[in-house]
Amino acid sequence: MKTFTAYVEHDPETGLYVGIVPGIPGAHTQGSSLDELHDNLKEVLTLCLEEYEGSTDDLPRFIGLQQIEVAV
């Protein structure tokens, strides 16, 4: 069993939650609730890892977030 971190946003236009697992190509999905998003992410991540030919130890590892302030 391996744990991955997903980046989650809420899209105000569609009302959907969008999730991305950084570093895993194709590991992104959406859901109308956080529970649905979690289930969808688990399913898509499983599919992506089945197609991945390398070791999961070689995948990028989540480190953290940084807040960047810019003038707009």
C-alpha positions as CSV (number, residue, x, y, z in Angstrom):
1,M,0.0,0.0,0.0
2,K,1.4,3.4,-1.0
3,T,0.0,6.9,-0.2
4,F,-0.1,9.7,-2.7
5,T,-1.0,13.4,-2.3
6,A,-3.6,15.1,-4.5
7,Y,-4.0,18.7,-5.2
8,V,-7.7,19.7,-5.0
9,E,-9.4,22.8,-6.3
10,H,-13.1,23.8,-6.5
11,D,-14.2,25.2,-9.9
12,P,-16.8,27.9,-9.3
13,E,-18.0,27.8,-12.9
14,T,-18.9,24.1,-12.9
15,G,-19.3,23.6,-9.1
16,L,-17.0,20.5,-9.4
17,Y,-14.0,19.6,-7.3
18,V,-10.9,18.9,-9.5
19,G,-8.1,16.7,-8.2
20,I,-4.6,16.2,-9.6
21,V,-1.9,13.8,-8.3
22,P,1.3,15.7,-9.2
23,G,4.0,13.7,-11.0
24,I,1.6,11.0,-12.2
25,P,0.7,11.5,-15.9
26,G,-3.0,11.1,-16.4
27,A,-3.9,11.1,-12.7
28,H,-6.5,13.8,-12.6
29,T,-10.3,13.8,-12.4
30,Q,-13.3,15.6,-11.0
31,G,-16.3,15.0,-8.7
32,S,-19.4,16.8,-7.5
33,S,-18.4,16.2,-3.9
34,L,-15.1,15.6,-2.1
35,D,-16.2,12.0,-1.4
36,E,-16.9,11.4,-5.1
37,L,-13.6,13.1,-6.0
38,H,-11.7,10.8,-3.6
39,D,-13.3,7.7,-5.1
40,N,-12.5,8.9,-8.7
41,L,-8.9,9.8,-7.8
42,K,-8.4,6.4,-6.3
43,E,-9.7,4.7,-9.4
44,V,-7.7,6.8,-11.9
45,L,-4.5,6.5,-9.8
46,T,-4.9,2.7,-9.7
47,L,-5.3,2.7,-13.5
48,C,-2.3,5.0,-14.0
49,L,-0.1,2.8,-11.8
50,E,-1.1,-0.3,-13.6
51,E,0.2,1.2,-16.8
52,Y,3.4,2.6,-15.2
53,E,6.3,0.3,-16.0
54,G,8.9,1.6,-13.5
55,S,9.1,1.3,-9.7
56,T,6.7,3.5,-7.7
57,D,9.8,4.4,-5.6
58,D,11.0,6.4,-8.7
59,L,7.9,8.5,-8.9
60,P,8.1,12.2,-7.8
61,R,7.4,12.7,-4.1
62,F,5.2,15.4,-2.7
63,I,7.2,17.8,-0.6
64,G,4.8,20.7,0.2
65,L,3.3,23.9,-1.0
66,Q,4.6,27.4,-1.3
67,Q,2.6,30.6,-1.4
68,I,3.9,33.1,-3.8
69,E,2.8,36.8,-3.6
70,V,2.6,38.8,-6.9
71,A,1.3,42.2,-7.7
72,V,-1.7,42.0,-10.1
